[in-house]
């Protein structure tokens, strides 16, 4: 059986993501680049935790664009950027980074679905996981969304067996 420490370790993982040059500096109508670099560059991202999503949800309230900005800002390890800096990115780059954050975090929902799914279901899931596995709220808040979903699936199949 996995230990809580092994299950929580996923929240410490980082991923190097190549951002294509065409995303960094989109061309005007498909014209040739005017001498600028089209090479990809790398950023380092970490998966979002339940705690991150709860903070993002509270801070963003009903603004999908602010939610995306905050999700990317929370996940971006290198280079570190402020919320204002992430908000100043062009939309194509922000969307690319958001897609990568969702992928590595185990989130596969639309912005509308994410906004509605964050509050009560994650709170209930955190409570269930803490109760079933004996974890502290801090330990549960460090789980990625993907980890929460896996653990809930285990419980639904009767696999808690701690």
PyMOL commands that place a pseudoatom at each C-alpha (Angstrom):
pseudoatom trace, name=CA, resn=UNK, resi=1, chain=A, elem=C, hetatm=0, pos=[0.000, 0.000, 0.000]
pseudoatom trace, name=CA, resn=UNK, resi=2, chain=A, elem=C, hetatm=0, pos=[1.101, 3.541, -0.696]
pseudoatom trace, name=CA, resn=UNK, resi=3, chain=A, elem=C, hetatm=0, pos=[1.855, 5.810, 2.229]
pseudoatom trace, name=CA, resn=UNK, resi=4, chain=A, elem=C, hetatm=0, pos=[0.407, 9.312, 2.597]
pseudoatom trace, name=CA, resn=UNK, resi=5, chain=A, elem=C, hetatm=0, pos=[3.886, 10.698, 1.947]
pseudoatom trace, name=CA, resn=UNK, resi=6, chain=A, elem=C, hetatm=0, pos=[4.100, 8.817, -1.365]
pseudoatom trace, name=CA, resn=UNK, resi=7, chain=A, elem=C, hetatm=0, pos=[0.648, 10.007, -2.396]
pseudoatom trace, name=CA, resn=UNK, resi=8, chain=A, elem=C, hetatm=0, pos=[1.419, 13.612, -1.497]
pseudoatom trace, name=CA, resn=UNK, resi=9, chain=A, elem=C, hetatm=0, pos=[4.795, 13.591, -3.277]
pseudoatom trace, name=CA, resn=UNK, resi=10, chain=A, elem=C, hetatm=0, pos=[3.172, 14.431, -6.614]
pseudoatom trace, name=CA, resn=UNK, resi=11, chain=A, elem=C, hetatm=0, pos=[2.520, 17.992, -5.527]
pseudoatom trace, name=CA, resn=UNK, resi=12, chain=A, elem=C, hetatm=0, pos=[6.301, 18.601, -5.391]
pseudoatom trace, name=CA, resn=UNK, resi=13, chain=A, elem=C, hetatm=0, pos=[6.929, 17.528, -8.999]
pseudoatom trace, name=CA, resn=UNK, resi=14, chain=A, elem=C, hetatm=0, pos=[7.776, 20.163, -11.589]
pseudoatom trace, name=CA, resn=UNK, resi=15, chain=A, elem=C, hetatm=0, pos=[7.560, 19.880, -15.357]
pseudoatom trace, name=CA, resn=UNK, resi=16, chain=A, elem=C, hetatm=0, pos=[9.641, 21.621, -17.990]
pseudoatom trace, name=CA, resn=UNK, resi=17, chain=A, elem=C, hetatm=0, pos=[7.324, 22.698, -20.779]
pseudoatom trace, name=CA, resn=UNK, resi=18, chain=A, elem=C, hetatm=0, pos=[8.530, 23.853, -24.191]
pseudoatom trace, name=CA, resn=UNK, resi=19, chain=A, elem=C, hetatm=0, pos=[6.677, 26.926, -25.392]
pseudoatom trace, name=CA, resn=UNK, resi=20, chain=A, elem=C, hetatm=0, pos=[6.893, 27.025, -29.194]
pseudoatom trace, name=CA, resn=UNK, resi=21, chain=A, elem=C, hetatm=0, pos=[8.295, 30.187, -30.765]
pseudoatom trace, name=CA, resn=UNK, resi=22, chain=A, elem=C, hetatm=0, pos=[5.070, 30.569, -32.747]
pseudoatom trace, name=CA, resn=UNK, resi=23, chain=A, elem=C, hetatm=0, pos=[3.165, 30.807, -29.456]
pseudoatom trace, name=CA, resn=UNK, resi=24, chain=A, elem=C, hetatm=0, pos=[5.658, 33.211, -27.900]
pseudoatom trace, name=CA, resn=UNK, resi=25, chain=A, elem=C, hetatm=0, pos=[5.693, 35.517, -30.923]
pseudoatom trace, name=CA, resn=UNK, resi=26, chain=A, elem=C, hetatm=0, pos=[2.752, 34.878, -33.243]
pseudoatom trace, name=CA, resn=UNK, resi=27, chain=A, elem=C, hetatm=0, pos=[3.203, 35.958, -36.842]
pseudoatom trace, name=CA, resn=UNK, resi=28, chain=A, elem=C, hetatm=0, pos=[0.981, 38.423, -38.613]
pseudoatom trace, name=CA, resn=UNK, resi=29, chain=A, elem=C, hetatm=0, pos=[-1.285, 36.485, -40.969]
pseudoatom trace, name=CA, resn=UNK, resi=30, chain=A, elem=C, hetatm=0, pos=[1.244, 33.718, -41.594]
pseudoatom trace, name=CA, resn=UNK, resi=31, chain=A, elem=C, hetatm=0, pos=[3.895, 36.051, -43.003]
pseudoatom trace, name=CA, resn=UNK, resi=32, chain=A, elem=C, hetatm=0, pos=[7.532, 35.150, -42.562]
pseudoatom trace, name=CA, resn=UNK, resi=33, chain=A, elem=C, hetatm=0, pos=[9.111, 36.159, -39.311]
pseudoatom trace, name=CA, resn=UNK, resi=34, chain=A, elem=C, hetatm=0, pos=[10.970, 39.436, -39.558]
pseudoatom trace, name=CA, resn=UNK, resi=35, chain=A, elem=C, hetatm=0, pos=[14.212, 37.990, -38.188]
pseudoatom trace, name=CA, resn=UNK, resi=36, chain=A, elem=C, hetatm=0, pos=[12.872, 37.149, -34.715]
pseudoatom trace, name=CA, resn=UNK, resi=37, chain=A, elem=C, hetatm=0, pos=[13.573, 33.780, -33.156]
pseudoatom trace, name=CA, resn=UNK, resi=38, chain=A, elem=C, hetatm=0, pos=[11.052, 30.994, -33.792]
pseudoatom trace, name=CA, resn=UNK, resi=39, chain=A, elem=C, hetatm=0, pos=[12.806, 28.608, -31.406]
pseudoatom trace, name=CA, resn=UNK, resi=40, chain=A, elem=C, hetatm=0, pos=[10.911, 27.264, -28.443]
pseudoatom trace, name=CA, resn=UNK, resi=41, chain=A, elem=C, hetatm=0, pos=[11.735, 28.363, -24.917]
pseudoatom trace, name=CA, resn=UNK, resi=42, chain=A, elem=C, hetatm=0, pos=[11.159, 26.471, -21.694]
pseudoatom trace, name=CA, resn=UNK, resi=43, chain=A, elem=C, hetatm=0, pos=[9.178, 27.260, -18.556]
pseudoatom trace, name=CA, resn=UNK, resi=44, chain=A, elem=C, hetatm=0, pos=[8.891, 25.182, -15.387]
pseudoatom trace, name=CA, resn=UNK, resi=45, chain=A, elem=C, hetatm=0, pos=[5.395, 24.452, -14.069]
pseudoatom trace, name=CA, resn=UNK, resi=46, chain=A, elem=C, hetatm=0, pos=[4.081, 22.568, -11.076]
pseudoatom trace, name=CA, resn=UNK, resi=47, chain=A, elem=C, hetatm=0, pos=[0.677, 20.916, -10.725]
pseudoatom trace, name=CA, resn=UNK, resi=48, chain=A, elem=C, hetatm=0, pos=[-1.975, 22.908, -8.927]
pseudoatom trace, name=CA, resn=UNK, resi=49, chain=A, elem=C, hetatm=0, pos=[-3.068, 21.636, -5.531]
pseudoatom trace, name=CA, resn=UNK, resi=50, chain=A, elem=C, hetatm=0, pos=[-6.539, 21.657, -4.043]
pseudoatom trace, name=CA, resn=UNK, resi=51, chain=A, elem=C, hetatm=0, pos=[-5.417, 24.600, -1.922]
pseudoatom trace, name=CA, resn=UNK, resi=52, chain=A, elem=C, hetatm=0, pos=[-4.320, 26.516, -5.051]
pseudoatom trace, name=CA, resn=UNK, resi=53, chain=A, elem=C, hetatm=0, pos=[-7.690, 25.954, -6.705]
pseudoatom trace, name=CA, resn=UNK, resi=54, chain=A, elem=C, hetatm=0, pos=[-9.578, 27.034, -3.614]
pseudoatom trace, name=CA, resn=UNK, resi=55, chain=A, elem=C, hetatm=0, pos=[-7.535, 30.261, -3.463]
pseudoatom trace, name=CA, resn=UNK, resi=56, chain=A, elem=C, hetatm=0, pos=[-7.969, 30.872, -7.193]
pseudoatom trace, name=CA, resn=UNK, resi=57, chain=A, elem=C, hetatm=0, pos=[-11.698, 30.291, -6.982]
pseudoatom trace, name=CA, resn=UNK, resi=58, chain=A, elem=C, hetatm=0, pos=[-12.142, 32.720, -4.095]
pseudoatom trace, name=CA, resn=UNK, resi=59, chain=A, elem=C, hetatm=0, pos=[-9.925, 35.374, -5.673]
pseudoatom trace, name=CA, resn=UNK, resi=60, chain=A, elem=C, hetatm=0, pos=[-11.362, 35.140, -9.181]
pseudoatom trace, name=CA, resn=UNK, resi=61, chain=A, elem=C, hetatm=0, pos=[-15.033, 35.033, -8.125]
pseudoatom trace, name=CA, resn=UNK, resi=62, chain=A, elem=C, hetatm=0, pos=[-16.880, 35.155, -11.471]
pseudoatom trace, name=CA, resn=UNK, resi=63, chain=A, elem=C, hetatm=0, pos=[-14.100, 36.200, -13.833]
pseudoatom trace, name=CA, resn=UNK, resi=64, chain=A, elem=C, hetatm=0, pos=[-12.945, 33.387, -16.130]
pseudoatom trace, name=CA, resn=UNK, resi=65, chain=A, elem=C, hetatm=0, pos=[-10.028, 35.476, -17.371]
pseudoatom trace, name=CA, resn=UNK, resi=66, chain=A, elem=C, hetatm=0, pos=[-8.835, 36.172, -13.822]
pseudoatom trace, name=CA, resn=UNK, resi=67, chain=A, elem=C, hetatm=0, pos=[-9.197, 32.470, -12.987]
pseudoatom trace, name=CA, resn=UNK, resi=68, chain=A, elem=C, hetatm=0, pos=[-6.935, 31.537, -15.903]
pseudoatom trace, name=CA, resn=UNK, resi=69, chain=A, elem=C, hetatm=0, pos=[-4.408, 34.208, -14.940]
pseudoatom trace, name=CA, resn=UNK, resi=70, chain=A, elem=C, hetatm=0, pos=[-4.285, 33.067, -11.322]
pseudoatom trace, name=CA, resn=UNK, resi=71, chain=A, elem=C, hetatm=0, pos=[-4.022, 29.381, -12.245]
pseudoatom trace, name=CA, resn=UNK, resi=72, chain=A, elem=C, hetatm=0, pos=[-1.032, 30.047, -14.500]
pseudoatom trace, name=CA, resn=UNK, resi=73, chain=A, elem=C, hetatm=0, pos=[0.587, 32.362, -11.964]
pseudoatom trace, name=CA, resn=UNK, resi=74, chain=A, elem=C, hetatm=0, pos=[0.264, 29.778, -9.157]
pseudoatom trace, name=CA, resn=UNK, resi=75, chain=A, elem=C, hetatm=0, pos=[1.702, 26.986, -11.330]
pseudoatom trace, name=CA, resn=UNK, resi=76, chain=A, elem=C, hetatm=0, pos=[4.583, 28.960, -12.852]
pseudoatom trace, name=CA, resn=UNK, resi=77, chain=A, elem=C, hetatm=0, pos=[7.818, 28.075, -11.019]
pseudoatom trace, name=CA, resn=UNK, resi=78, chain=A, elem=C, hetatm=0, pos=[10.370, 29.451, -13.499]
pseudoatom trace, name=CA, resn=UNK, resi=79, chain=A, elem=C, hetatm=0, pos=[10.340, 32.220, -14.385]
pseudoatom trace, name=CA, resn=UNK, resi=80, chain=A, elem=C, hetatm=0, pos=[8.427, 33.436, -11.343]
pseudoatom trace, name=CA, resn=UNK, resi=81, chain=A, elem=C, hetatm=0, pos=[5.888, 36.089, -12.337]
pseudoatom trace, name=CA, resn=UNK, resi=82, chain=A, elem=C, hetatm=0, pos=[3.465, 38.342, -10.485]
pseudoatom trace, name=CA, resn=UNK, resi=83, chain=A, elem=C, hetatm=0, pos=[-0.257, 38.263, -11.201]
pseudoatom trace, name=CA, resn=UNK, resi=84, chain=A, elem=C, hetatm=0, pos=[0.086, 41.588, -13.038]
pseudoatom trace, name=CA, resn=UNK, resi=85, chain=A, elem=C, hetatm=0, pos=[2.836, 40.184, -15.260]
pseudoatom trace, name=CA, resn=UNK, resi=86, chain=A, elem=C, hetatm=0, pos=[0.822, 37.060, -16.124]
pseudoatom trace, name=CA, resn=UNK, resi=87, chain=A, elem=C, hetatm=0, pos=[-2.217, 39.248, -16.845]
pseudoatom trace, name=CA, resn=UNK, resi=88, chain=A, elem=C, hetatm=0, pos=[-0.083, 41.203, -19.332]
pseudoatom trace, name=CA, resn=UNK, resi=89, chain=A, elem=C, hetatm=0, pos=[0.744, 38.085, -21.428]
pseudoatom trace, name=CA, resn=UNK, resi=90, chain=A, elem=C, hetatm=0, pos=[-0.915, 37.862, -24.816]
pseudoatom trace, name=CA, resn=UNK, resi=91, chain=A, elem=C, hetatm=0, pos=[-4.015, 35.679, -24.827]
pseudoatom trace, name=CA, resn=UNK, resi=92, chain=A, elem=C, hetatm=0, pos=[-2.526, 32.919, -26.992]
pseudoatom trace, name=CA, resn=UNK, resi=93, chain=A, elem=C, hetatm=0, pos=[0.422, 32.438, -24.644]
pseudoatom trace, name=CA, resn=UNK, resi=94, chain=A, elem=C, hetatm=0, pos=[-1.810, 32.500, -21.564]
pseudoatom trace, name=CA, resn=UNK, resi=95, chain=A, elem=C, hetatm=0, pos=[-4.120, 29.895, -23.122]
pseudoatom trace, name=CA, resn=UNK, resi=96, chain=A, elem=C, hetatm=0, pos=[-1.158, 27.664, -24.053]
pseudoatom trace, name=CA, resn=UNK, resi=97, chain=A, elem=C, hetatm=0, pos=[0.202, 27.840, -20.490]
pseudoatom trace, name=CA, resn=UNK, resi=98, chain=A, elem=C, hetatm=0, pos=[-3.258, 27.262, -19.001]
pseudoatom trace, name=CA, resn=UNK, resi=99, chain=A, elem=C, hetatm=0, pos=[-3.720, 24.144, -21.141]
pseudoatom trace, name=CA, resn=UNK, resi=100, chain=A, elem=C, hetatm=0, pos=[-0.373, 22.831, -19.872]
pseudoatom trace, name=CA, resn=UNK, resi=101, chain=A, elem=C, hetatm=0, pos=[-1.237, 23.649, -16.242]
pseudoatom trace, name=CA, resn=UNK, resi=102, chain=A, elem=C, hetatm=0, pos=[-4.551, 21.811, -16.597]
pseudoatom trace, name=CA, resn=UNK, resi=103, chain=A, elem=C, hetatm=0, pos=[-2.817, 18.833, -18.228]
pseudoatom trace, name=CA, resn=UNK, resi=104, chain=A, elem=C, hetatm=0, pos=[-0.152, 18.398, -15.547]
pseudoatom trace, name=CA, resn=UNK, resi=105, chain=A, elem=C, hetatm=0, pos=[-2.690, 19.026, -12.761]
pseudoatom trace, name=CA, resn=UNK, resi=106, chain=A, elem=C, hetatm=0, pos=[-5.122, 16.394, -14.018]
pseudoatom trace, name=CA, resn=UNK, resi=107, chain=A, elem=C, hetatm=0, pos=[-7.830, 18.925, -14.842]
pseudoatom trace, name=CA, resn=UNK, resi=108, chain=A, elem=C, hetatm=0, pos=[-9.839, 18.277, -17.974]
pseudoatom trace, name=CA, resn=UNK, resi=109, chain=A, elem=C, hetatm=0, pos=[-12.807, 20.623, -17.679]
pseudoatom trace, name=CA, resn=UNK, resi=110, chain=A, elem=C, hetatm=0, pos=[-13.953, 23.856, -19.265]
pseudoatom trace, name=CA, resn=UNK, resi=111, chain=A, elem=C, hetatm=0, pos=[-13.561, 27.186, -17.480]
pseudoatom trace, name=CA, resn=UNK, resi=112, chain=A, elem=C, hetatm=0, pos=[-17.283, 27.154, -16.667]
pseudoatom trace, name=CA, resn=UNK, resi=113, chain=A, elem=C, hetatm=0, pos=[-17.108, 23.619, -15.306]
pseudoatom trace, name=CA, resn=UNK, resi=114, chain=A, elem=C, hetatm=0, pos=[-14.005, 24.395, -13.274]
pseudoatom trace, name=CA, resn=UNK, resi=115, chain=A, elem=C, hetatm=0, pos=[-15.557, 27.439, -11.655]
pseudoatom trace, name=CA, resn=UNK, resi=116, chain=A, elem=C, hetatm=0, pos=[-18.578, 25.464, -10.518]
pseudoatom trace, name=CA, resn=UNK, resi=117, chain=A, elem=C, hetatm=0, pos=[-16.585, 22.427, -9.464]
pseudoatom trace, name=CA, resn=UNK, resi=118, chain=A, elem=C, hetatm=0, pos=[-14.103, 24.178, -7.217]
pseudoatom trace, name=CA, resn=UNK, resi=119, chain=A, elem=C, hetatm=0, pos=[-16.028, 25.161, -4.133]
pseudoatom trace, name=CA, resn=UNK, resi=120, chain=A, elem=C, hetatm=0, pos=[-18.337, 22.575, -2.636]
pseudoatom trace, name=CA, resn=UNK, resi=121, chain=A, elem=C, hetatm=0, pos=[-17.115, 19.399, -4.369]
pseudoatom trace, name=CA, resn=UNK, resi=122, chain=A, elem=C, hetatm=0, pos=[-13.443, 20.033, -3.551]
pseudoatom trace, name=CA, resn=UNK, resi=123, chain=A, elem=C, hetatm=0, pos=[-14.304, 20.970, -0.007]
pseudoatom trace, name=CA, resn=UNK, resi=124, chain=A, elem=C, hetatm=0, pos=[-16.331, 17.779, 0.386]
pseudoatom trace, name=CA, resn=UNK, resi=125, chain=A, elem=C, hetatm=0, pos=[-13.587, 15.727, -1.279]
pseudoatom trace, name=CA, resn=UNK, resi=126, chain=A, elem=C, hetatm=0, pos=[-10.973, 17.195, 1.059]
pseudoatom trace, name=CA, resn=UNK, resi=127, chain=A, elem=C, hetatm=0, pos=[-13.131, 16.327, 4.045]
pseudoatom trace, name=CA, resn=UNK, resi=128, chain=A, elem=C, hetatm=0, pos=[-13.694, 12.742, 2.841]
pseudoatom trace, name=CA, resn=UNK, resi=129, chain=A, elem=C, hetatm=0, pos=[-9.997, 12.188, 2.124]
pseudoatom trace, name=CA, resn=UNK, resi=130, chain=A, elem=C, hetatm=0, pos=[-8.943, 13.616, 5.467]
pseudoatom trace, name=CA, resn=UNK, resi=131, chain=A, elem=C, hetatm=0, pos=[-11.467, 11.421, 7.254]
pseudoatom trace, name=CA, resn=UNK, resi=132, chain=A, elem=C, hetatm=0, pos=[-10.766, 8.204, 5.324]
pseudoatom trace, name=CA, resn=UNK, resi=133, chain=A, elem=C, hetatm=0, pos=[-6.973, 8.440, 5.171]
pseudoatom trace, name=CA, resn=UNK, resi=134, chain=A, elem=C, hetatm=0, pos=[-6.383, 10.288, 8.438]
pseudoatom trace, name=CA, resn=UNK, resi=135, chain=A, elem=C, hetatm=0, pos=[-4.690, 13.203, 6.686]
pseudoatom trace, name=CA, resn=UNK, resi=136, chain=A, elem=C, hetatm=0, pos=[-4.445, 16.717, 8.049]
pseudoatom trace, name=CA, resn=UNK, resi=137, chain=A, elem=C, hetatm=0, pos=[-6.118, 19.582, 6.141]
pseudoatom trace, name=CA, resn=UNK, resi=138, chain=A, elem=C, hetatm=0, pos=[-2.615, 20.772, 5.179]
pseudoatom trace, name=CA, resn=UNK, resi=139, chain=A, elem=C, hetatm=0, pos=[-1.775, 17.379, 3.646]
pseudoatom trace, name=CA, resn=UNK, resi=140, chain=A, elem=C, hetatm=0, pos=[-5.036, 17.293, 1.704]
pseudoatom trace, name=CA, resn=UNK, resi=141, chain=A, elem=C, hetatm=0, pos=[-4.551, 20.856, 0.448]
pseudoatom trace, name=CA, resn=UNK, resi=142, chain=A, elem=C, hetatm=0, pos=[-1.194, 19.848, -1.051]
pseudoatom trace, name=CA, resn=UNK, resi=143, chain=A, elem=C, hetatm=0, pos=[-2.772, 17.194, -3.286]
pseudoatom trace, name=CA, resn=UNK, resi=144, chain=A, elem=C, hetatm=0, pos=[-3.151, 17.935, -6.966]
pseudoatom trace, name=CA, resn=UNK, resi=145, chain=A, elem=C, hetatm=0, pos=[-6.634, 17.698, -8.447]
pseudoatom trace, name=CA, resn=UNK, resi=146, chain=A, elem=C, hetatm=0, pos=[-5.559, 14.539, -10.289]
pseudoatom trace, name=CA, resn=UNK, resi=147, chain=A, elem=C, hetatm=0, pos=[-4.475, 12.958, -7.002]
pseudoatom trace, name=CA, resn=UNK, resi=148, chain=A, elem=C, hetatm=0, pos=[-7.785, 13.867, -5.356]
pseudoatom trace, name=CA, resn=UNK, resi=149, chain=A, elem=C, hetatm=0, pos=[-9.678, 12.214, -8.210]
pseudoatom trace, name=CA, resn=UNK, resi=150, chain=A, elem=C, hetatm=0, pos=[-7.563, 9.035, -8.002]
pseudoatom trace, name=CA, resn=UNK, resi=151, chain=A, elem=C, hetatm=0, pos=[-8.062, 8.774, -4.237]
pseudoatom trace, name=CA, resn=UNK, resi=152, chain=A, elem=C, hetatm=0, pos=[-11.799, 9.342, -4.511]
pseudoatom trace, name=CA, resn=UNK, resi=153, chain=A, elem=C, hetatm=0, pos=[-11.955, 6.632, -7.183]
pseudoatom trace, name=CA, resn=UNK, resi=154, chain=A, elem=C, hetatm=0, pos=[-10.075, 4.266, -4.830]
pseudoatom trace, name=CA, resn=UNK, resi=155, chain=A, elem=C, hetatm=0, pos=[-12.572, 4.994, -2.063]
pseudoatom trace, name=CA, resn=UNK, resi=156, chain=A, elem=C, hetatm=0, pos=[-15.548, 4.473, -4.350]
pseudoatom trace, name=CA, resn=UNK, resi=157, chain=A, elem=C, hetatm=0, pos=[-14.167, 1.033, -5.248]
pseudoatom trace, name=CA, resn=UNK, resi=158, chain=A, elem=C, hetatm=0, pos=[-13.608, 0.178, -1.588]
pseudoatom trace, name=CA, resn=UNK, resi=159, chain=A, elem=C, hetatm=0, pos=[-9.818, 0.481, -1.875]
pseudoatom trace, name=CA, resn=UNK, resi=160, chain=A, elem=C, hetatm=0, pos=[-9.080, 2.772, 1.070]
pseudoatom trace, name=CA, resn=UNK, resi=161, chain=A, elem=C, hetatm=0, pos=[-8.044, -0.110, 3.281]
pseudoatom trace, name=CA, resn=UNK, resi=162, chain=A, elem=C, hetatm=0, pos=[-5.572, 1.981, 5.286]
for i in range(1, 162): cmd.bond("trace and resi %d" % i, "trace and resi %d" % (i + 1))
show_as sticks, trace
zoom trace
